[in-house]
């Protein structure tokens, strides 16, 4: 049950606002189906004409995309300074580029996966839906966790 006195109302973001927020960050989570079960992987992406691009290598992500190209990407941010949080979800189809080598580097210039080496496949997420929410935060929403002796000792 929702306590409206504590929980903030979520503001619905327009598609344009979602793309602007997505362009202001580069880290998200890719949701795929692996062996009939959901799985989530961190990715760093770039926006390219209202699609998302990321690089990957062979492995679970690429295999999952090959088996079922329907994916979701979620990105979010929280600003304690401004008391705002947002979350954007892009649902669509993943297309794996067959280009590699110099073509990949020119296409994805500035797109550097965290693990770097061996990430020679470019994946484009073509959206079917883009949705987002924005939340106003206040001090009453912070988690108050008592410090136990071990944590307190580490902070002193």
N, C-alpha and C positions, 0 to 999 in steps of 0.2 A: 504494500500500500504506500502511496506517495504522500508525504507530509508537505503540503503546499506552503506551509509557513517556513520551511527550511530549504526545500529543493527549489532551485531557480527555474524559471520558465526558459525553455530552449527557444531561441530565435531561429527561424528557418532562413537559411542562406539562399540567395538566388544562384543560378548556375554561374553567372559572371563573377559573383563574390567567391564562389568555390574555386574557380580557376585562378583568381587573384591570390587567394590564400595558398593554393597548391604551388603557385610559382614562387612564393616567399619562403618555402622550405624545400628540402630535397630528400628527406628521409620519410619512408612510409613502411607499411606492412602489406605484403602480398599474400592473399588468401587463395589457396588452390585446393584441389581434391587429390589426395594421395591414397591409392588403394581403397577408395570408397569412403575415406575419412577426411575431414578438413585439416589443413595444416597451414601455418603462417610463417613467412620468412621476411626478415628485414631487407629492404632494398633502398638504394639511393637512386633517384630518378631525376629526369628533366622533363619539362613541358615542351612539346613540339606541336604547334597548331592544334590545340585541344586534344592531344593524345599524350600519353605518358611513355617515356623511353627509359629502359634500364638495361644494363649489361649483366650477363650471367655466363656461366660455363656449364659443361655437362654435369648432370647430377639430378637430384630429386626435383628441383624446381622445373628444370627443362623437361624432364620426363613427364611431370604432372601436366605441364602446358601442352605437351604433345598428345597426351591421352584425353584431355578435356581442356579446351582453350578458354572456357568460361572462368573468369577470375574476378577478384575484387581487390582493390588497393585502398587502404585507409591511411590518412595522414592527419595529424592533429598538433596542437600546441596549446600551452598554458602560459599565461603571463600574469604572475603574481603582482607585478608592478602596476599593471593596468586593470587587474581584476577580471580578466576575460579568458575564456577557453573556447576552442573551436575544434570541430572534427568534420572531415570531408571523406566521403566514400565514393569511389569510382567503381562501377560494375561494368564489365564488358568482355571483350574477346582479346586474347593475347595472340599476336602474330610474331613469329620468330623469323628474323631476317636471315637470308641465306648468305648475305655479304659477310666477308671477313677481311682481315688484314687492313690495307690502306683504306679501303672503302668504309670499313667499320670505324676507323679512327677519324676520318673526315666527317662522317655522319654524326658521330657522338662526341665530337670534340668537347672537352671539358666534362665528360661524364666518366668519372673514375670510381669503379666499384671498390669497396673497402678492401677486398682481398686481392684486387688488381690482377695478378698473374692468372692466365687461363680463363679469363672472363671475355671470351671472344665471340659471344652471341648477343646480338642486339634484339631486344624484345620490345614491341610496341603494344600498348594497351589502347584499343579502340573502344571508347566508352559507349555504352548503351544508356546508362543513367549516371548522373553526377548529383549527389545530394550532400547537404551539410547543415550543421547546427552550430550556433554560437551560444555560449552560456556566460552570464555575469556571475562572478564569484564574490563572496564577501568573507570576512574573518570567521563568521560562525560556521563556515563550511570546512575549515581546516581540521585535519585529524589531530587529535590530542592523544599522543602516545606517551605514557610515563616512561622515563628513562630508568632502566634497571641498572644494577651496580656495574655490570660489564660495559654497557654503553657509556654510562657516566664516566667511568675510569678512562675509557678511550678518548673522551672529549676533554678531559682535564689536563 
